[in-house]
Amino acid sequence: MKEALLHEAIAEGEMMPSFATDASYAYKAGDGLNAINAPTIAIMLPTYREAQNIENLIREIQSLNLNRLVLVVDDSSPDGTANIVRRLQREYDNIILFVRPAKLGLGTAITAGFRLLLSLEKPPDYIVAMDSDYSHNPNDIPRLINSAEQGNDLVIGSRYSHGGKTKGWPLERQVISHVANLIATLMVGTRTQDCTSGFRCYSINYVRNVIHDLHSQTYEIQIETVKQARTRKFRIGEVPIVFSNRKRGKSKLTKAEFRDFLAYVVKSKFGVEILSEEKSIELKNNFFRERMVDEGIERLVDLYRHIRFF
């Protein structure tokens, strides 16, 4: 089983030698953590063009009072992100680097990471997935893990639960996020307040149960994992966080990805197969569909500006 998961994960990428030989869980010496009894945590960082952020982020994660392992899934970033991680691997023995041949989408990065971690001789007790651009604060990781230890199988770092908020978002981005969450909540039939947050903690039991039913390519992975948790009666928890707009670089979420997200939740609700990649490309290139969606977003922005509906 583990060999099959490993084969599925590395079929389209390159694994650094430390994966098979040296990588292990680590904790800060002298920080009071009992590594024997502490849960093992894998922090998964999907990356693309994160050379400005990745070193500082990994060092901050290494400073946390956790029995931790870091997995970086890099989509052949042209800015040298992977080379920075390779250098850090010489300093830390708890970093796994998996390099994929091209930008293949957040959904496939997360599922590949799940498979790699499940194939370890000692899989982690919990897997934390987060952005690598400091939109998510690494100091919030222990709070998500604490909620998971209370019995939640999927813990979401929530921008929209009481105490959560966003900082630095333009109006259009706020509208897209609120509309996406409203649609997801209605379609999936959940009371979760933030279905689209990418800051998550998953129990290894949950991941084992759903791994073969995760098929998302991009950002719709966030909805798919919530839907799987609800369908299979896993407990979902939310921890309020402050989401800060990317401190460096450009926002990753595009209108095309928002359209893909809408296609996923609608088709998921009515039991229709998700569009193939070829069909998605065909639809994206359809001028009238592009124009209709873009005009719809513009109208939503205008509505939000005047009455603050959401």
N, C-alpha and C positions, 0 to 999 in steps of 0.2 A: 504493500500500500504506500509506504513512504517513498520507495524508489519510483513508483509510478507518479506520485505528486512532484517529486524532484524533476523527473523527466519532462513532465508537462510544463513546469515552470521555466526550465532552462532551454527549451526547444528553440526559443527565438532570441537568446541572449548569451552573454558571456559571464561566467561566474569567476570571481577572483579566488585564488587558491586558499585564502584564509577561511572560506566557507567550509571547506571539507576538512581542514586541518586544525587551525589555530583559534577560530572564533569561539568565544565562550561568554557566559554572563559575568559581569563585573560589578563591583560596588566600591564605594570610597572607603579606603582604609581609615579607621578611626572615626567614622561618622556615626557609630552606634548601631548600625544596621546588622541584624543577625542574618547573614546570608543563607544559613541553613534553613531557617524557617520562613524567610521572606519570599513572597511570590516572585517568579521570574517574569520579566517584562521585556517585550520586544517593541522598540519604537521604530516604526516604518516611515521612511521619508521618500516619497516619490519625487524625483527631481527632473527639471529641465531648465537649463540656464540659471542655475542657482550658485554660481561661483562666488558671488558677492556675499552670500549668506551662509553657505553650508558649513564652513569651518567653525564660525562662531556658534552656530546652532548646535553642532555636534558637541562642542566643548561645553556648552551650557547643559546639554543633556547628560554629559558625563559627570557633571557636578551634582546631579540630583541624588538624593538619598534613596536609590532604588537598586535592585538587583537586575541589571539591565543589559540589553544587547541592542545594537543599532543596525538596522537594515536600510541601505540606500538603494533604491531602484531608479537608475538613471537611464533616460532615453537618449543616450549618445549626445549629451549637451555639447554644442559647439564651443562653449566658453571655457571648457576644461574642468567642469564640476567633478567629473570622475577622477581626474588626476589629483585634485585636492583631497578627495576621499582616500585615494591610494596612499598618499603621503600620511594621512592620519592613521591609516591601518598599521603603519610602522611604529606608531606611538601607542596605539590602543589595540588590545587583542580581542575586543568585543564588537568589532565592526565588520559587517558583511556588505560587500558591494556587488550588485548585480547590474550589468550594463546591457541594455537592449539595443538593437541595431538602429532604431529610429523612434520618433515620437509616435507611440502607439495608443495613447489615451490613458487617462487616470484609472478608468475601470479595470483595464487589463493589467496595469501596474499593481493595483491593490490585490487583485486575485493571484497574480504571479507571486507577489510577496507572501500572501497567505500560504500558497503551496510550498514555497521554500521553507517557511517557518514550520509548517506541519511535518516536513520531511526531516527536520533535525532529529538527532538522537534524543535530545531532550527539548521538545517543543516548549515554548513559553506558556505560562499560565494565562497571560493576557497580551494582546497585541494592541498597541496604540498607533493609529494612523493620524498624521498631521501634515499641514503644509510646511514647506521648507523655506518660506520667505518671511517669517516672523509675523504673519497674519495671526498665527496661533502662538500663544505664550507658552514656552516649554515649562514654565513654573506651574502651569495648570495641570500638567500631567498627573502628579500625585492625587489631585482632587478627583480626576476621572477614575483612577485606579481604586481609590477609596470607595467610590460609588459602586464599582464592579464587585469589590469584595463584600459589599452589603447584599449581593445577590442579583445584581443586574447583569445580564449577558451582553447587552449593547448599551453603552453609555455615550451620550452625545454631548459635546461641548456646545451648549445652546446659547445663541445670540438673542433668542426671543422668549425664553422663560424669564421669570421674575429675577431681576438682578443682572441679566445679560444685556449686552448692547453692541452696537457697531460704531467704529470711529473712522472718519475720513472717506466715507463712501460718497460718490456723486449721486445725485437724485435718481438718474436712470438705473444705476446699480441697485439702489434701495428698492425701486419698483420691481425690477426683475426678481430680486430675492424674495420679496414678500409675495409676489404673484406665484412664483415657483412653489413656495411653501404652502400657500393656500390651495393650489391645485393638487399638490402631493397629498396634503392632509385629506382632502375630499376624496381623491381617487383611491388612496391606499386604505382609507377608513381608520385612521389612527388619531389619537389625541396628542401625539407628539407635537411639540410647538416649533421645533426646528428640524425638519426632515432633510434639509440640504446642507447642513454643516458638515465639513470634512474633518473636523476634529473629533475622533471617535476612540473608544476603548472597547475591544471585543474580547469576550471570554473564549478560550481555546475550544471549549465545548461547542459554543455557537458556531465557530468557524468550521470545525470538523463536520458539523451537521449540514451546513449550507454550501460548502465549497463547490460541489458539483452542480449547483443550481444558480451560480452567479455567472451571468453572461454579458454584463454591461461593458461597453467600450469606453465611455467617457464619464462625465459627471453624474450620469443617472445611476451609477453604482451606489450613491448615497440613498436613493429611494429604494433601490432593489434590496439593500441590506435591511432597511427598516421593514419593508414588505415581508421579507423572509422571516424576520424576527416575529412579526405579528402573526403570520400564517402558522408558524411552528410553535407558538405560545411561549417564546422566550421573553424574558422581562426586559423592558426598555426603560432606561433612566436618563434624566437630563441634568446637567450641571451648568449653571450660568457662567458664561465667559464674556470677556470683552474682546471682540474681533477687531483688530486694527487693519485698515487697508494697507496693502503691501508697502512696506517702508522704502523699498527700493524696487525699481523695475516697473513693468507694465502688468496690468491685470490680465489673468489668464482666461477668464470666462468671456466667451464671445457670444454674439447673437446666434451664430450657427449652432453652438453647443446648447444654447437655451432652446432652440428649436428641436434639437435631438432629445433634450430632456422632456419637452412637451410631448413629443411623439412617443417616448417610452411610457410615461405615466398614463396616457390615454389608452394606448394599446395594451398595457399591462392590466388596466382596469377591466377591459372588455375581453381579455383572454386571447388577444390576437398576437401572433408572433412578431417580435421586434424586427424592425426593418433591417435588411441586410446592409452591409457596408456599401455595396454597389448601389442599392436603391437609395440610401441616404445621400450619397454623392449626387445621384441623379436629381433628387428633390432639392438639394441645396443649390443646384445650378439652374433651377427653374425660376426665371425672372419674376413671374407673377407671384409665386409663393414667397419669395424673398421680400417683394414689395409689400405684400399683405401683412407679413409678420412684422416688418420694420415699422409700418404705419400703425399697427396695433400697439407696439411698444411705445411709440411716440404719443399715442392717445392716452395710454396708461400713465405716462409721465405727466402729461398735462392734468389728468384727473388728480393725481397725487399732489401736484403742486397747488391746486386750488382748494381741495377739500380735505387733504390728508386722510384719505379713506382708510388706509391700512394702519 
